[in-house]
Amino acid sequence: MNKQEKKKCYISGKITGLTNEVAIENFREASLHARFLGYEPVNPMNIVSDVEEPKNEKDKWSWCMKADLKEMMDCDAILMQDNWEDSKGAIIEHNLARDLGFIIMYKGRHQTQYIDTNFEYRRGDILSNNKEDKKVFRYLRNLISLIIISYILFCYLFK
């Protein structure tokens, strides 16, 4: 898959109320995760609006949200960090992504569940309905089970 075909994933999570260092690290880690899942990440910490930044904090939040939502509209998926439910902006992004039929993935608390909450909204390529994907996941599940059983037997026999 060349770069032009790579799908974009918007990273969503809490920013307001966190130190700049913590927010940057959270979004950096989530961006790496999106890359691992095969997406080109769109990190709101790196989005700069072409409109002059307002002076007061209340206006700054809506200024940032408008710039972020513009970038989000070019994405195919959204990756929700584990703190997204504590963020007014992330909740807005989640609801919009759901209503527009984005692939929605959850990271952190829901780490074992990369789920699309949105089957009825999505158009076309639903990964979980792809027979080849199901075969691969079934194969990997069986392989992991075999490794775990082998390890347990090895530990039991060579105690």
N, C-alpha and C positions, 0 to 999 in steps of 0.2 A: 504494500500500500504506500503510495507516494504521499508527500506532505499535503498536496492539494486535496487528496481524498480523505485525509484524516478528519474525523469528527471532533467537534469542539465540546468541551465540558466546562460549564461555569462552576466555580467553586463558591459555595455559600456557607456562611457561618458568622458567629458573633465577632464584632470588631469593637463597637462602643462598649466602654467599661473595662476593656483589657489594656494592658500596657502595649505600646507599639511593638516592642520586642516579642511579646507573647503572640500577638495577632499575626505578625510577620511570620513567625515560626510555624504557627498553626496552618496558615495558608500555603506556606512553602511545602510543608509535609503533605497536605491535601493535594497540592499540584503534582507532586511526585507520584502520589497514589493514582491520580487520574491518568498520568502518563503510563503508569504500569498497566492500567486497564485498557490502554490503547487510544486514549483521547489526547487531544491538544488542550491543555488546561487554560482557562481564562480566569486569571487571578484578579479579583477586584482591588487588591492592594497595589496593583500595578496600573490601574486605569486612571488616566488623567483626563479631566474634562477640558474641552476647548473653550469653556466659559470661565471668566475670572472667578476665583474662589471668594465666597462671601466672608465677611468679617466675623459674624456671630455664629455660635455653635448650632443653634436651631436651624438656621438656613444652610449651614454646611452639611448637615445630615441629608437634607432633601437634595442638595446639589450633588452629593456623592451618589445617592440612590438613583437619581436620574441618569447619571453617566454610566453607572453599573448596569442598570436595566437596558440601556441602549446596547451595550456590549453583550448582555445575556441573550438578546433577541437573535444573535447570530449563532447561537449554540444549539446543539442537538440533545444535550444531557445536562444534568445538574448533580453535583456531588455535595450532599449535605454533611457538614461536620457534626460531631457529636453535641456541640453546643448551640446548634441552630435554633432550637426551641426557646432559647433565652434571648433571642435577638428579634426585634420588631422587623428589621430589614430582611433578615433571612426567612422569616415567616411569610412576608410579602413575596419574596423570590420563590419560595416553595409553592405557594398557592398559585402563582402565575405559571410556574413550570408545569404544575399538575393540570391546570386548565388549558394550557397550550399543547399538551401531549408530549412533553419532554420525557426522556428516560430519567428516572429519579433514583439515585443511589445514596445510600446512607453509610457514613463512616463513623467509627468510634463505638458508641454504645451498641450500635447495630452492626458491628464489624462483620459478623458472620452472615448477615442478610444484605446482599446487594440485590435489592428488589426494585422492580418497576411497579409503583403503586397504581399504575395508570393504564392497564391494558385496554380498557374501553375507550380511552381517548386517543391512543396511539394509532398512527397510520403506518401500515407496512411492516418493516423488519423487526418483529418482536423476537428477541433473541431466544427466549425460553420455548418458542414454538419451532425453532429450527432443529430438524432431526439430527443433523450432523453435530450441533452443539450438545444435544442430549446424549449422543453416543460418547463424545469426548468426556463430558462430566461423569457419566456412568463409569467409563473406563478409569478415570482418575479416582473416583470414589472407591472402586474395587481395588485399585493399586494401593491406595492409602490403607485400606482395611487389611490387605495382605501384609504390608510392611508392619503394621501395628501387631498383628497376630504373630508374625515371625519374631518380632522383638520380644513379645511376652514369652513365647516358647523358648527362645534363646536364653532369656533371663532365668526361666524356670529350670531348664536343663543344665545350665552351667552355674548354678548357685553355689 
